[in-house]
Amino acid sequence: MNYEQLYNNIQAYAENTESLFVANIPLFVQQAEERIYNTVQLTSLRKNVTGTLTSGNQYLALPTDYLSTFSLAVIDSSGNYNFLLNKDVNYLREAYPATVLNTTTGAYQGTPQGIPLYYAIFGSQNGYTGANIDDLTFILAPTPDKNYAVEMHYFYYPVSIVQGVVTALTTVGGSGYNNGFYPNIPLSGGSGSGAYADILVTSQSVQAFVSTGSRLQNGGNFYVVGDVLTLPTSFAGGTGTSTASFTVSAVNNPTGTSWLGDNYDPILFYGAMREALIFMKGEQDMITYYQKMYEEAVQQLNRLGTGLERGDAYRNGQARIMVKQ
């Protein structure tokens, strides 16, 4: 099942084509996906990445799509893999305390160095200038004494099945607009729907979509690269003497496919329908029905993720049904 089929089925089964409901279908699907990925561990949805630890730096940045760790190994100069044990941050602090006295401040700093043996999930507050507070890092102990190679296997969040979500826009700012900040402005045009943004106007021109300017709040769905979006005529910033426009320069998942859609779509459909009926404030018996169907689908997917994908017929034997003579 691709996203277009899922999108149409949700409307058909819910018997609802009202514009507000339809505009929230991407949200129903994304909420269902997150529930699934946090419920079932699928070997098929695991990645392997390599990197390098920096001597004297006990922090290791995590990928942006990180969900959970399968394994973490440090590779020494002889090519030997040393798999690290997961511990609590407080354990690392106590087992490897700072030992160097700063005579200026009177505080201890620096931690024992060597080949790392343990790791823990840390935050981004690691002393790096400009660190994003939403980013995750590992803290390692002991602190690396060399630039070791590192390899991590991890479960990840795949790109959503939602097709054509706008992720980047190229802005032509126009002129003659009223200066100000205008939140949640719907953008019109293009082949998709549902994109809206916070618009910042300075010097009577719409500012580019960056962290300090206008901000894309919802990427909608079904857009394609090259679509040109515009502000509504009722925009509070005025009509402008030269019209602002926004060209879609990047979208997520232009094909509208995903591992779940290709391999086990019932769980995605039932999960999204549950979210849709809650949004509609539907009858409790229908919400309960879709919750039950979703839970049955979770059990079947668990059979794949924690059973079939983790064994084979040679080691585990084949399932057999007793035949009566």
Summary of the structure (lengths in Angstrom):
residues: 325
radius of gyration: 25.5
end to end distance: 42.6
largest distance: 88.6
contacts: 950
relative contact order: 0.18
helix: 28%
strand: 31%
